Amino acid sequence: MRPTPAGFRTAGETPGTAGEVAGCLDGTVHLAYARASAADPPVVAAGFSPETALSRARARARALGLLREARGPHAAPGGNARTLRLSDFAPRSAAEPRSAAEPRPDSGPHAAGAAVPQVAGRGLLTGAAYRLPGEVVWLRDHGGPVGPTAIGVVDDHAPAGVADVLAHDAVVRWRAASRRPPLRITPYLGGLLPPGVAEAAAGLGLSVSAYALPAGEFRAVLVRVGGAATTTAAACGHALGAAVREAFLRALAGGVRPGRDAGDPGAPGGLAVWRHEDGDLKDSDLKDGDPLDLERVAVDAHPGIVDEAAGPVPSGWAGVAHRRFGHEPILVQAGEAREAVKVVCPGAACYRRERQGIGVPCPVL
């Protein structure tokens, strides 16, 4: 996918700097480039204004850079801080068999008897102090039951990080257990995206499709942007339009990340954006009814869905997460200025490594 006719011009190797913002889709969308350091992969973010795109690219690059550093997140506090374990993030059903080769939830390179790396966190509802296992915060693989993930990385503000976790949790749970088909909302994209965006994408030969998933008190969507490659991204919102706009921006930015082999800094372990080149995914790879084949299993949404909100949410995203997961979301800060870099949600379904036997790639796994 090449939504912009020109490449990015870097602004030097100063950490945290960004390249020039590039307009794409006839200027209706903007893309910005940023690096945390000369050694870090570049980050691309999209926005409907150049200022938004540049701000998000810089913030995300900075957060990802700090999360890769062993000493980035602050050390765990003393005193009365509550300690959370890996099992709080990767719970196991009693009915689910354990492989003999699979590590126990609190085992691995930092098992009992070893020094367990911990970082500090702060509850977004109570302000309480927490000790968190470093494995759910850092973007480095530790070989345990949780995989490194950039889900919840703050590239705008902390509530947006909570919404990111909620969106991916909704997709993971839907794909794992739901028998409810996704709702095809592609025909309504003209009214859900800003004026001119859908038309500009079509004029440049890009296909855009969108699907709403069951998610309770918020709207969760998957948006696919297809061209020379296809990217799929998830997002949620209190209203359908907000979710569609965010997922569209994420999918568009995912399609212009440099090089398939360079590694996507926004998706360690393939958790944030799924990408394949045309022809990589064949019909023979899909089982009948596999929810990955969104278009095949989707049903048409009724027109009224465009105007429906999920309902008032007076407590914001943190309150939604608390009701959904049974625990408040926790903010992790890093750097000398104690910058917000990541939100983690104990109980969310997006931390566990994918179970063996799922051979088909998932849009967000």
Disulfide bonds with the S-S distance in Angstrom:
none
